[in-house]
Amino acid sequence: MLGQSLLASAQDDVLAAAAKLMAAKQYQSAYSLLEPLETERSGEAEFDMLLGLSAIDSGHVTRGVFALERVLASNPGNGNARAHIARAYFLLGEQEAARAEFRNVLAQKPPEDMTQVINRYMSAIDKSQGLSSTYSAYVEAGVGHDSNVNSATTASSVTIMAIPGLGGLDLLLGREARETSDNFASLAGGISFRSPNYGGLTVFGSVNASQRFNHQEDRFDLGTLDYNLGLRYVRHVDTFTLAAQSASLSLDHDIFRRVHGLNGQWQRDLDDKNQINAFVQVSRLDYPDNDIRNANRYVGGGGWAHVFNGDLTPLLFMSAYMGQERTLDRDWDFFSHHLYGARLGGQLAFTPKLVAYATSGYEYRRYDERDGLFQVSRGDKQFDLNLGLRYLPGYNWVIKPQLTYIRNDSNIDLNRFDRYMLSFSIRREFNW
């Protein structure tokens, strides 16, 4: 790791204690020890170096840059400090500044292990700027509990209007039509690529798959498989994306639904803290065993994202959308509906390795025709909430505990339900 030799050279008790903490990867503790002494000891090369390293590795990257700049002001030839300030620029997204500093270090003919690390950073910068093709993949495994694996009502019976005008008929619901809870395990994986940037234009694509295995209720096992291939064009502060997508959802290992469509998006960076977007989606839904539900779906909307100042780098985003889903067979128009929705979310980066996030959404669906069994036009109001943490214990590893809650209120009892899912997953990412 860059800077290990410096840690061994600390002379006084405070620096020795900070160096020991950093050697144990307790970067926040080292930063907390050194930061109160900055006014008094600013300008001491060893102090500033340790403060800079601990600040960068504990997430206070900008403070780390200031400390390392003081080291370089008194000793411009300090390759170790220059390498770390280049790494800080990289973490801050200042890629050209990072590239320039890394080149300065390479010009000093550093040791082979440092050269290899710097070359990996340089390669990452090239890939992030679209100067070379990038490929990535992941595998993920998880376990959890689902309070309602079939998204079903808690009611034991519903009233249907079997013969209009002659009153209702109470229909008893079987076990499979009522709320059922279970534990589950899940597996997922995917691979993606992005081509080099040709005049602002890149090609991208991915394949992703997942499978969920319920412990007892295996007839509700869910699987997904989706593909996408698209073009992305960047011009100044605007990014335009057009992608074709194909996805399938399986239930108990049989195809339940297929979706094919096109997605388009425009995105603009208003400044370094604000971004807006607009999007449109056109898709075809096919149900192999229930073709009366085959439909065309159209959705359009827009959103805004903002990054706030502060060490936790708070992020807030919100979006709104509207659309329509229309069955191909107009005799079954009680499946057709209009939809209106909104989403709100954000995250806080407690450290570079620990991020908390929350998202919530609301969607209202108004169905076009009266349901023949219940003799009402269905209306649904669905709310969802996701709370979770992302923790990076090591290079390309992600641990994610998450709580999800879904509530669907409907004027038809059969479609009214509550559901929560608590899950814990481990993910390994690969990039080359």
Buried (B, 14 or more C-beta within 10 A) or exposed (E): EBBEEBBEEBEEEBBBBBBBBBEEEBBBBBBBBBBEBBEEBEEBBBBBBBBBBBBBBBBBBEBBBBBBBBBBEEBEEBBBBBBBBBBBBBBBEBBEBBBEBBEBBBEEEBEEEBEEBBEEBBBBBBBEEBEEEBEBBBEBBBBBBBBBBBBBBEBEEBBBBEEEEEEEEEEEBEEEBBBBBBBBBBBBBBBBBBBBBEEBBBBBBBBBBBBBBBEEBEEBBBBBBBBBBBBBBBEEEEBBBEBBBBBBBBBEEEBBBBBBBEBBBBBEBEEEEEBBBBBBBBBBBBBEEEEEBBBBBBBBBBBBBBBEEEBBBBBEBBBBBBBBBBBBEEEBBBBBBBBBBBBBBBBBBBBBBBBBBBBBBBBBBEBBBBBEBBEBBBBBBBBBBBBBBBBBEEEEEBBBBBBBBBBBBBBBBBBBBBBBBBBBBBBBBEEE
